Amino acid sequence: MANHTHRAAASAAGHASLEPAGDGHLDPVALAARLVTIDSVNPDLAPGGAGETEMADWCAAWLVGRGFEVHRLEERAGRPSIVGVKRGTGGGRSLMLNAHLDTVGVDGYEGDPFSGELHSGRVHGRGAFDTKGGLAALLVAAHRATLTPLAGDLLVTLVADEEFGSLGTEEVLRRFTADAAIVVEPSELSLTVCHRGFAWFELTLHGRAAHGSMPHQGVDAIRHAGLVLRALDDLRTGLEQKPAHPLLGHGSVRVSLISGGTDAATVAPSCSLTIERRTLPGETPDAVEADLRRLLDDLVRDNAGFDYDLTRLVARGAFEADPDWPVVLLLAEQAERVLGRPVVRRGEPFWTDAGLVLDAGIPCLLFGVDGGGAHAPVEWATEASIHQVADILEDTIVAVCG
């Protein structure tokens, strides 16, 4: 591969209907509407969800029909990701385009979540905004940009499980790399150049049961939980007193779950808390955990009987792009030309797979369609923005790959 390492390839594309090979799917809005009709609800997020298999098969067939070398990655059965490659002629930079196949659940959705209906200048349905509108634009852009051979390689990575555990992007990055990447997520036609990270911890406080009429004979884990809550309030105050990140503001800490005790008449022998810490660029998961342990160790020192176990459940680092990376400058240039105005650069409070891409050493940023209703009862993407993202991505592919 030109100018990037191609790690061990996976098996060839899965079997799918030949429908995607038709020229009717070169209009990104029509393609977006078709993709919305495919149920790809993440089963880890919504038990009983269909998963990504049908979406992966459909997109693989679409890519095969347009001359892409297609790889199917499926370390976890039933959770496939697809990688389509157009190899360059040599001497150019390689570019990875990343979008996810899965959606959140549809419980409480108003109307048919898989209608793909077009009206009022919008594509409607679950995933239209997050992120099948952007996925459709990506596919059309990749096809149009490679009708004339590029110098560098283009990789289209369509991943499973972004909405829950990111197993798809992790699997892709173990096998493929590139000189730069664009992660297609709904950004309302802005350049998303940073986002927060997060870490989740399970805290177990160990007490000693006693009769409720004689609490002095026990150790009340729930009372100790109150001490933890006050200490976390102090930690949050300290975070908010630090200089704010210009696009992300401050980090945060909160307790998202709490449970403890056995019955109304017994001193609680245990109490568990799930703690969420949202982090800024430069705040590593290890440093965040060390801060929590210092806080808890201070409580051990100052409170007789205070005993705890702290377990890190999952942690993802924050993401921040260098404003001078070529992929950032080139995407900004093409966006401003197509949109006819300066493009906004912004940060997001939530985490995305861009964090994993950057951790793999690939300069990247996020860009995607306009619309609304991500994870909400009504979801849509604007037809105009789907066309604009397709145009912007097409021109950026050519600019990056040469």
Secondary structure, DSSP 8 states (H G I E B T S, - for coil): -TTS-B----EE-----SGGGSGGGGSHHHHHHHHHTS--B-TTTSTT---SHHHHHHHHHHHHTTT-EEEEE-SSTT--EEEEEE--SSSS--EEEEEE--B---TT-SS-TT---EETTEEESTTIIIIIHHHHHHHHHHHHHTSS--SS-EEEEEES-TTTT-HHHHHHHTTB--SEEEE----TTSEEEEE-EEEEEEEEEE-B--BTT-GGGSB-HHHHHHHHHHHHHHHHHHHHHS--BTTTB--EEEEEEEEE-S-TTB--SEEEEEEEEEE-TT--HHHHHHHHHHHHHHHHHHSTT--EEEEEEEEE--EE--TTSHHHHHHHHHHHHHHTS---EEEESS--THHHHHHTT--EEE----EE-TTSSS-EEEHHHHHHHHHHHHHHHHHHH-
